[in-house]
Amino acid sequence: MPVSTPTLPPTTLPGILRQLGPGLIIAAAIVGSGELIVTPKLGASAGFTLLWFIIVGCVLKVFIQVELGRFTLARGKTTLETLDLVPGPRAIVSWLVWCWLIMFAATFFQVAGMVGGLASILGLAGYETPQSLVVIVIGVVTATLLVIGRYRLVETAATVMVVAFTLCTMVAVIALQLTPFAITTDNLIEGFSFRLPPSFTIAFAAFGIIGVGASELLYYPYWCLEKGYARHVGRSDGTAAWGERARGWMRVLRIDAWVSCLIYTCATLAFYLLGAAVLHAKGLDVTNADMISTLSHMYQETFGSWSLWLFFVGTFAVLYSTIFVATASNARLLVDAVALFRVKHYADEADRRRALKLFCVLVPAAWTTIFLLWGSPVTLVFIGAVAQGLMIPFLALAALWLNYRQTDPALRPGAMWRGWLWAAAICMTGVGLYQVVTELARLLN
């Protein structure tokens, strides 16, 4: 943990709002491939049946997010350092870090799929540029912006556009009531019938990345560190002053997490309802060949044909903000990982920052290469989504272990919180097991 003078937490609402940030960064990343691609595809295939599943999938993961943030705030450790503490088999690092590495590799495919979506937007907008060239340019621009330190500028611009597009999407759900695709009371009753579809793969992929996906759960503590939460708390010295300070900043962290949850849950519901009401009713599916053009029906059937350009601009902002935040976050994870796997020892903070700049170049190079070799944006997104879904139960179990074995006494939560944490862990583990069992049954038949 960086050495600095601990800071008392804000106590007024304006002061607390000024300290929010990590969750909003995650929210900007979340409203991306999961909401824009996988969620409408799920609505197109299942109709309103899984409305309850979307809400549960968004809300329950916050309990895992807060637990990971709690440990980082108190100990100043990164996510991978935290996972490396989990007991069990070790080969240089903990077994859970090896599980993360597999999921981490799969997320590069997911980002590559989003880049392919960006390239197809330009093609549909009338720019006859080869997709391969567009993808290479996106990779070069992203690496350049991160290396020269333009992160905050892009983050602010992208967040504003994502918020605007998300609000437009919510308005589209309201405007939908004036069209033949209006959502009825029967649709909502169906949405809370608590049934699962015969084929669970799409739902499981959505579960992996809607709300706080496995990647975002891992990113969140890094952005908490960058925001300075752990630095403000200071090293634990067992004093009452430290406990009071830690509880105050923990309150800020929880507000940050729940505010971001409210934002991305509303966004996710809007995209799901549009997919269920429009795409399902029209018998459309989101495929590799016509991903963006199919998704645009959600806007055109609601606002009219003029909204096509609004959809293109909004989709571009949503996908690129996700790509940008994911690249910045993955570069930070890699900096941490090479030290954890004993590939490199950093001499000082300057050496660490040089490594970060290097990975800000290598990460875009990786997802650019993946798309050039495989293409198929929807398939690539689903590879990352399924991998994240399989990782989430392990993170839930790690959160339980942290809560019971590693939480500082001054930050120990009450019985109600632990009850919800257990509920979240059980639900996430159950969803993962259900996917494995259904896939095995399908293969055996």
N, C-alpha and C positions, 0 to 999 in steps of 0.2 A: 504494500500500500504506500503511495507517495506520502512523504512527510510534509505536513502542513499544519497550520493552526486550526483546530476543530472549530466548527461554526454552529451556533445555535439554530435550530430549525425555525422557519417562519410560523407565525401563529395566526396571522390574518389571511383572509381569503385571497386578496391580491398578491400577497407574498407567496402563498402556496402555489397559486397559478403560475407565477413567474418561475417556479422551480420545476414545473412539469416539463417533460421533454422526452425521456426515453420511451415512454409509452406512445407518444405522438409520432416519434420516428418509426416505431414498430407498426403503428396504425397506417402510416403512409406506405410502408412496405407490404402490409397485409392486404390492403385494397389493391390487389394486383391479379396474378394468375388464378388464385383460388376463387376470388369473388367474380372476376370478369370471365373466366373460362370454365373452370370446373363446376362452380355453383350453378350457372345457367344450364350447363350440360346435364347436371343432376336433375334440375327442374324439368328440363326437356324430356328426360327419360322416365322420371318417376311422378311427374305432375306435382300435386300439392302434398302427397303422402308423407314426405320427409321434412315438412316445415318444423315439426318439433325437434327433429334430429339436428337441424341447422342451429336452432337456439341453444340446445344443450351443448353442442360441439363448440360454440363460441364462448359460453359462460364458464363451463367447468374448468377449462384450461387456465383460466386466470388464477386459480388457486395454486397451480403448479408454478406459474410465472412469479407470483408473489413469494413463494417459498425460495425459489432460486435467487430472487432479488434480496430476500431477507438475509441469506447467508453471505452474499456478496457485500451487502451494506455493512455487516458486522465484522467480516474478516478481510474484506478488500481483495478477495480472490476472484479470478476470472472463471468463466463457466467450465472450461476444460480442466482447470486446476481443481475445481469443485468435484467434477465427475471422477477425477483420478483418485479422490479420497474414498470412493465407494468400495466397500470390501468385496473380496472375491478373487478369482484367478487373475494373475498379472503376467504380462509379457512386456516388459519395459514400463507399460502403463496399465491401468485398470481395464478389465474386460469391457466396461461401459464406454470407455474412450474408443476402443476398437469398433464397437457398435456405432458410435458417432461417426467414425471415419467412413464406414460404408454408406451411411445416410448422407454424409457430407459430399461424397463423390456423386451420389445420385442427384443432389440438388443442382449440380452443374448442368445436368440434362434439363432440369426444370427451367433454369434461367435461359438456356439455349432455346427452349421452346418459346419463351416470352420474346426473345430477340427475333425469332422467326415471325411472331405475330406482328411486331413492329414493322418488319420488312414488308409483310403482306398489306399493311395499312397503306403504305406509300404506293404500292402497286394498284390497289383499289381506288386510291385518290387520283390516279392518272399519271403517276411518275413512272415511266417505263425504264426503270433502272434494274439491272440484275439483282436478285435477292442476295446473292453471295457478296456483291459489292456493298450493298446497304448494311449487311451484317458486319462486315469488316470495318466500315466507317463508324458504326455504332460502338464497336469494340475499341477503336482507336480514340474516339472522342471521350468515352467513359474513362479509359485509363489516363488520358491526358488531364481531365478535370480533377481526378482523384490525386494524381501525382503533384499537380501544381497547387493543390489545396483549395479548390473551389467547391468543396463539399457543401458548406452552409448556403451558398448562393443557389446551387441546384436544389438542395433540400427544400429551401423556402419556396422557390418557384414551383417545384413539383408538388409540394404539399398544398399550395394554394389551388393549383389546377385540379389535383385529386379531390380536394374538398368540394370544389365547384362542380366537378363531374358527378361526385357522389350525391350532392344535393339535387342535381338534375335528375339523377336516377331515382331518387326518392320521390321527386315531383312526378316523374313518369309513372310511378306506381299509383299515385293519386289520380293522374290524368287518365290512367287505364280504365277507370270506372266510367268514363264517358265513351268508351269504345265497345265493340262486340266482345272484347276479351276481358270484360269486367270481372273482378274477383267476387264470388258470392259467399254467402254464409256457409253453404254446403262445402265449398272449397276449403274454408277455414276449419270446419269440423273434420273434414278428411285429413287436413294437415296436422291435427292433434289426435289422430286415431292410434298413435303409437305403434304403427306397423312398419315392418321392414320389407324391402322389395326382394323378389326371388333372387335377383342378381345383385350382390352387395358390393361389387368391385368399384363402381363409380361412387357410391356412397362412402366407401372406405377411403377412396382417394380424396374426396371432398373433406372428410373428417380430418385427414392428415394436414390440410393446409387452410381450412376455413378458420376464422378467428386467429388465435395465436397458434400457428403451426409449430412443429418441432424445431424448425430453423429459428423462428422468432423467439421461442422459449430460450434457445441458446444464445441468441443475439442480445436479449434484453439485459442481462447482467453487464455486458460490455458497455452498453450505452449508459447504464446506471453509473459505472465507473467513470466514463467520460464526462458525465454531467457533474460528477463530484460528490455523489451521495456518501460513498465510503470515506472520502477525504474529509468531508464535513463532520462525520461521526468521529473519526480518529481511531487509534488503536484501543482495543478493549483493555481497560486497566482495573475493572472490577468495582469502580467507584459509582456512587449514586448519580454523580453528574454525567458520567458516560452513559448510564442506563437511560436517564431522562433525555439526553441528546439523541441517543439511538432510537428511542421510541418516537420522538418527534419526527425524525427523518423517515422512520418507517411509516408513519402516518402519511407523509408526503408521497412516499413510494406507492402505498396502497391507492391513494387518490389518483395518482398518475396511471396506474394499471386499470382501474375501473373506468376512468374517463375514456381511455383508449378503447376499452371493451365496449362501451356504449357506442362509440363512433363506428367501429368495424362490425358490430352486430347489426346495427341499423343498415349499414351498407350491404352486408351479406344478405340480409333478409330482402332488401330491395332487388338485388340481382336474382335471387332465387325465385321470388314471386313473379318477376318479369319472365324468367325462363319457364316457369310452370304455367303461367297464364297465356303467354304468346307462343313460345316455341313448342311446348307440348300440344297445345290446341292445333297448331298448324302442322304437326307431325314432322318437325324439323329436328335434326341432330347436329351437334357441334363436332365437325370432323376436321381432319388435317387439311383437306382440299379447300374447304370454304369456311374456315373458322370465323373470320372477322365478318364476312358478308352475312353469315347466318346470325351471328350475335346482333348485327345491326338491325335486324327485324324487331328487336325489343324496343328500339327507339322509334323506328319508322311507323310501326303499327300504333304507336302511342301519340307521337307528336306530328307525324306526317313525313313525307319524303324529304322536306327541307332539313330535317334533323340528322341526316346522314353525316354531314360534315361536322356537326356537333359531336356525334358519336366517334368519328375518326379522331378528332382533336382530344377528346376526353380519354379515349382508349389509349392513345399514344402517351398521354401524361401518366395514366395509371400504370401502364406496363413499364415505361422508362423509369419512373420513380422507384418501382419495385426492383428493377434491374440494378439501378444505381445504389440503393441502400443495401441490397443483397451482396453486391460486389464489394462495397466498403466493409460490410460486416464479415464476409468470408475472408477478406484479406487479413482482418484482425484475428480471426480464428486461426488462420494459417501461421501467423506470427507466433501465436501462443503454442500451436501444435508442434512446430519444429523444435521448440525448446523442450516441450514436454516429452517428445519422442527422442530427445537427446541428439537430434540431427545438428543443432547449432546452439552455441552458448552466446548470449548477447553480452558484450563487454560493458555496455552502458546504455542509457536511454537513447542516445543518438544512434547507436548501432541498431537498436530495436526499430527506430523510426525509419532508418534506411531499408531495413527488411520489409517494413510495411509498404513503402513506396514500390519496392520490387514486386511484392505480391499484388499491388494495385494494377500492375501491368500483366502479371502472369494469369490472374483470375479471368480478366476479359479475354485474354488469348485462349484460355481453356474453353470457355463457353462458345467463343466464335468458332473454334475448330470443331467442336461437337456438332454444331448446327450445319457447318459446311459438309461434314461427313454423313450425317443422318437425316437432316431436315425433319419433316413431320412434326410440327410444333405441338399439336395436341398430345401425341404419343410421348414426346419428350417431357411435357409438363406432368403427365400422369406417372412417369417413372419416378420423378422427384416426389410427387404427392404420395404415392404408395409407400416409398421409403420413409417419408416423414411419419406416415400413419403407423408404421411398424415400430418407429423409435419412441413414439409418445408414451406407451405403457412403461418403458424402461425409465423415462424421465419422471413419470408419476411415482414409480417405486423409489427412485433416488430422492424425490422431494419428501416422501414419507420418512426415509432414513435420515435426511437432514433435519427434519422437524423433531424427530424423537431423540436423535443421537448427537446432533451438532449445534442445535440452536442455543444461543447464549441465554441463560436464565432470565436476563432482563428483557429479552424479546420473545419469550415463550408465549404462544397464543393460547386462547382459551379453548374449552371443550367444543364449543359450537364450530369454531374455525377448523379444528381437527376433524370434526364430523364431516364437514364439507370436503375437506382434503381427502379423507378416506372415500367418500362418495365419488369424487373426481377420479381417484386412482382406480377404484373398482370398475367404474364405467369405461374408462380408457382401456384398461386391461381386457375387459369383456368384449369391447369392440374389436380389439386386436385379435383375440382368440377366435371370435366369430368369423373374422375374415380368413384366418388360417384354416379353420375347420371347413368352411364353405368351399374354399379353393381346393383343399384336399379331396373333398367329396366330389367336386366337379372333375378333378383329374382321375379319380378312381372309377367314375362312371363313364 
